[in-house]
Amino acid sequence: MASAKDIASIGRCLSNRLDAAAIGEKSFSGVIGDAPSLYSKSPRLWNAAFRHLQMNTVYLAFDVVAAELGNLLTAFKHCDSFVGANVTVPHKVRVMDFLDDIDRGAARIKAVNTIVRASDGRLVGYNTDGEGFVQSILQCQPNLKKAFLAKLDGMTVLLLGAGGAARAVAFHAADLLADGRLLICNRTPEPAHSLAAEIQKLAPAATAITDEDLPMWAPKAGLIVNSTTKGQGGIRKLADGRVTFMERYSALAPANPPAMAEADAGKSDSERTWSNVAGAGIEANNQASMQLAQSIPAHVRFYDLIYHPEETVFLRHGRLTGHPTMNGKSMIINQALLAFQRMCNAALQARGIDTPQTYRQLLEVMYQAW
Ligand code: NAP
């Protein structure tokens, strides 16, 4: 049971209110991010899983600013009833500084999305994003009749983006590509080149390409994966502190969304004002995207890591031009299930239910809870 002192130490680090009553005598876990209490679906998925297995564990949202991240991890380390946490934007990289050990898979991605607390208090970091991606395409999901893709080996995968999520996808796809190839296309060339160089060490052919190369390469792919933020809903904070909107752009073409001061984004007519400035650029992006989608053979699959909105412009253009499509909901649920396995397998083993059947049931429970 978490002591009053534990609860106070954790609560002091958070920007949202810690629901101490929800913890009560339970063990607890949760998601660490800048503001997951405002948008994250993880508490719904995990709490449904805990309820299904009648586990005395609760899952909460921990909003924390970067300056308090180390203190929060220290408080978790000292709290016996903390079982582990997921990590989301923007702490997946910085959190690694505060862990006792990092799994090899997370180390190569250079980001952690899951922390497990060992019984001696050691905090170990994992990354389940890439495996979640692979499972979501290769295993039949509860809402589908068959898997999105039969296999990855021998396939040409075109990865759009070279940020944190792209790195997770790239390494895990590369593990299965065999004599296939990975093409990495990013607005900023450097991260694409360095990711391609890292992947090449594992054997599969990996090449960085530019936006200008897309019309030549996209029709040759078997699978196109968007791991950029182009198409994502909501307000997007930029590195310079300003904000923008990405939802109306397709990942298949360049996007230069105008930025505005954060204070202006809160005004009632901000999206309309922004649209007036952005209109011509959005039209150019959408036209180029549709033209390219039409040139890509219909068997090529379009996959988007984004799940809000459910259908991005990239996926809409894919669907309208006859391509099979899948959004990022299946990836986030599969990565959650893999993180659940990491965090709770000992508890499930003790009950003799650490089995594929249990995890298949939990996958269905999480889909229903979405
Ligand atoms: P990130 O590290 O910030 O990377 C952002 C990527 O988007 C970079 O490749 C960046 O290119 C590109 N980008 C941003 N603005 C762009 C623009 N205007 N034009 C072209 N490219 C642009 O973000 P992340 O963590 O990798 O996340 C990427 C997306 O994946 C997000 O939408 C996130 O929600 C989603 N995601 C989904 C799951 C899931 O389970 N379904 C898991 C993780 C992430 P530059 O390098 O040129 O800036």
Boltz pocket constraint, residues with backbone or C-beta under 6 A from the ligand:
constraints:
  - pocket:
      binder: B
      contacts: [[A, 129], [A, 132], [A, 160], [A, 161], [A, 162], [A, 163], [A, 164], [A, 165], [A, 166], [A, 186], [A, 187], [A, 188], [A, 191], [A, 226], [A, 227], [A, 228], [A, 229], [A, 230], [A, 232], [A, 254], [A, 255], [A, 256], [A, 257], [A, 304], [A, 305], [A, 306], [A, 307], [A, 328], [A, 329], [A, 331], [A, 332], [A, 333], [A, 335]]
      max_distance: 6.0
